[in-house]
Amino acid sequence: MAKVTITDTNGRVTEISDISFDEARQLLSTNGHGGKAVRAYRRRKQVSPMSDSGAGPNYAAFMAGLSAKGKKLIEVLKENRDGILAEKLAEKLGFTSTNQIGGVTGGGMGKLATKFRIDLSTVYTAEIKFENGVRRTLYKPGSAVFVHAAKPA
């Protein structure tokens, strides 16, 4: 019979006695120790992407870090000052579904905005309206699109 001793991060010790080897192996595999070697990782030193002042948002780095679709989104928003429906925006970005816009705005722009201390509402806003029982999403450009976006090449 085997005996298993588990110590958690708070220093509490739990001991399980009189179990078979197979039961001990199963217990260990359910706790994340399924036969893989434990690797120690060093925490990487974070390099600040901010400008020398470090005080405010860094729009230049944000715009430069955007993906091709993100840059295209900015251009489409600049062309449509009054806003553009999600269906038309998806079509202009080459998407087959409006859901794909979320990958650009949330996953792409959202992560960069946090990194460069940007409030995304200065880049774009999304208004959701219901017209005759149909949900419509209207994307509008924010003030930063006209001030900080680079001119098209």
C-alpha positions as CSV (number, residue, x, y, z in Angstrom):
1,M,0.0,0.0,0.0
2,A,1.1,3.5,-0.8
3,K,1.0,6.8,1.1
4,V,0.7,10.2,-0.6
5,T,1.5,13.4,1.1
6,I,0.3,16.7,-0.5
7,T,1.5,20.1,0.6
8,D,-0.5,23.1,-0.8
9,T,0.7,26.6,-1.3
10,N,-0.5,27.7,2.1
11,G,1.7,25.0,3.8
12,R,-1.2,22.7,4.7
13,V,-0.2,19.0,4.6
14,T,-2.7,16.4,3.6
15,E,-1.8,12.7,3.9
16,I,-3.6,9.9,2.2
17,S,-2.7,6.4,3.4
18,D,-3.5,2.8,2.5
19,I,-4.2,3.2,-1.2
20,S,-2.9,1.1,-4.0
21,F,-0.2,2.2,-6.4
22,D,-2.8,2.6,-9.2
23,E,-5.0,4.7,-7.0
24,A,-2.0,6.9,-6.0
25,R,-1.1,7.3,-9.7
26,Q,-4.7,8.2,-10.6
27,L,-4.8,10.7,-7.7
28,L,-1.6,12.4,-8.9
29,S,-2.8,12.6,-12.5
30,T,-6.0,14.4,-11.4
31,N,-3.9,17.0,-9.6
32,G,-2.0,18.1,-12.7
33,H,0.9,15.7,-12.3
34,G,0.1,13.5,-15.2
35,G,3.6,12.3,-16.0
36,K,5.0,15.6,-17.4
37,A,8.2,16.9,-16.0
38,V,7.8,20.1,-14.0
39,R,9.5,23.0,-15.6
40,A,10.6,26.1,-13.7
41,Y,10.0,29.3,-15.6
42,R,11.7,32.6,-14.9
43,R,9.5,35.6,-14.9
44,R,10.5,37.8,-17.8
45,K,11.2,41.4,-17.1
46,Q,8.5,43.6,-18.6
47,V,9.8,46.3,-20.9
48,S,7.5,49.3,-20.9
49,P,6.2,50.1,-24.4
50,M,5.4,53.6,-23.3
51,S,7.2,56.7,-24.5
52,D,9.9,58.2,-22.3
53,S,7.4,60.3,-20.3
54,G,5.4,57.1,-19.5
55,A,2.5,59.3,-18.5
56,G,-0.1,59.0,-21.2
57,P,-1.3,56.9,-24.0
58,N,1.0,56.0,-26.8
59,Y,-1.1,56.2,-30.0
60,A,1.9,56.0,-32.4
61,A,3.0,52.6,-31.0
62,F,-0.7,51.4,-30.8
63,M,-1.3,52.3,-34.5
64,A,2.1,50.7,-35.5
65,G,1.3,47.5,-33.6
66,L,-2.1,46.9,-35.3
67,S,-2.5,43.9,-37.6
68,A,-3.3,44.5,-41.2
69,K,-7.0,44.0,-40.5
70,G,-6.8,46.4,-37.6
71,K,-5.3,49.1,-39.8
72,K,-7.9,48.4,-42.5
73,L,-10.6,48.8,-39.8
74,I,-9.2,52.2,-38.9
75,E,-9.2,53.3,-42.6
76,V,-12.8,52.1,-43.0
77,L,-13.8,54.1,-39.9
78,K,-12.0,57.2,-41.2
79,E,-14.0,56.9,-44.5
80,N,-17.3,56.5,-42.6
81,R,-17.5,59.4,-40.1
82,D,-21.1,58.8,-39.4
83,G,-20.6,55.1,-38.7
84,I,-20.9,51.9,-40.6
85,L,-23.1,48.9,-40.0
86,A,-21.4,45.7,-38.9
87,E,-22.5,43.8,-42.0
88,K,-20.9,46.4,-44.3
89,L,-17.8,46.6,-42.1
90,A,-17.4,42.8,-42.2
91,E,-17.7,42.9,-46.0
92,K,-15.1,45.6,-46.3
93,L,-12.7,43.7,-44.0
94,G,-13.1,40.6,-46.1
95,F,-15.0,38.6,-43.3
96,T,-17.8,36.2,-43.9
97,S,-19.5,37.0,-40.6
98,T,-19.9,40.0,-38.3
99,N,-18.7,37.9,-35.4
100,Q,-15.2,38.0,-36.9
101,I,-15.0,41.8,-36.2
102,G,-14.7,40.9,-32.6
103,G,-11.4,39.2,-33.2
104,V,-10.0,42.5,-34.5
105,T,-11.6,44.8,-32.0
106,G,-11.4,42.7,-28.9
107,G,-8.5,40.3,-29.3
108,G,-6.4,42.5,-31.4
109,M,-7.1,46.1,-30.5
110,G,-8.2,45.4,-27.0
111,K,-4.8,43.9,-26.0
112,L,-2.8,46.6,-27.6
113,A,-5.0,49.3,-26.1
114,T,-4.2,48.0,-22.6
115,K,-0.5,47.7,-23.4
116,F,-0.3,51.3,-24.6
117,R,-2.8,52.8,-22.2
118,I,-5.4,53.6,-24.8
119,D,-9.1,54.1,-24.0
120,L,-10.7,52.2,-26.9
121,S,-13.7,54.5,-27.0
122,T,-11.2,57.1,-28.5
123,V,-10.6,54.7,-31.3
124,Y,-14.1,53.3,-32.0
125,T,-17.5,52.8,-30.5
126,A,-20.1,50.2,-31.2
127,E,-23.8,51.1,-30.9
128,I,-26.3,48.3,-30.7
129,K,-29.8,49.2,-31.9
130,F,-32.9,47.2,-32.5
131,E,-34.8,48.2,-35.6
132,N,-38.1,46.3,-36.2
133,G,-36.9,43.5,-33.9
134,V,-33.6,43.1,-35.8
135,R,-30.3,43.8,-34.0
136,R,-28.0,46.2,-35.8
137,T,-24.5,47.2,-34.7
138,L,-23.1,50.5,-35.8
139,Y,-19.4,51.1,-35.6
140,K,-18.3,54.7,-35.3
141,P,-14.8,56.2,-35.3
142,G,-13.5,57.8,-32.2
143,S,-11.6,61.1,-32.0
144,A,-8.1,59.4,-32.0
145,V,-8.8,57.9,-35.5
146,F,-8.7,61.3,-37.1
147,V,-5.9,62.7,-34.9
148,H,-3.5,59.8,-34.5
149,A,-4.1,57.4,-37.4
150,A,-1.4,57.5,-40.1
151,K,-2.2,58.5,-43.6
152,P,-2.7,55.6,-46.0
153,A,0.3,54.6,-48.0
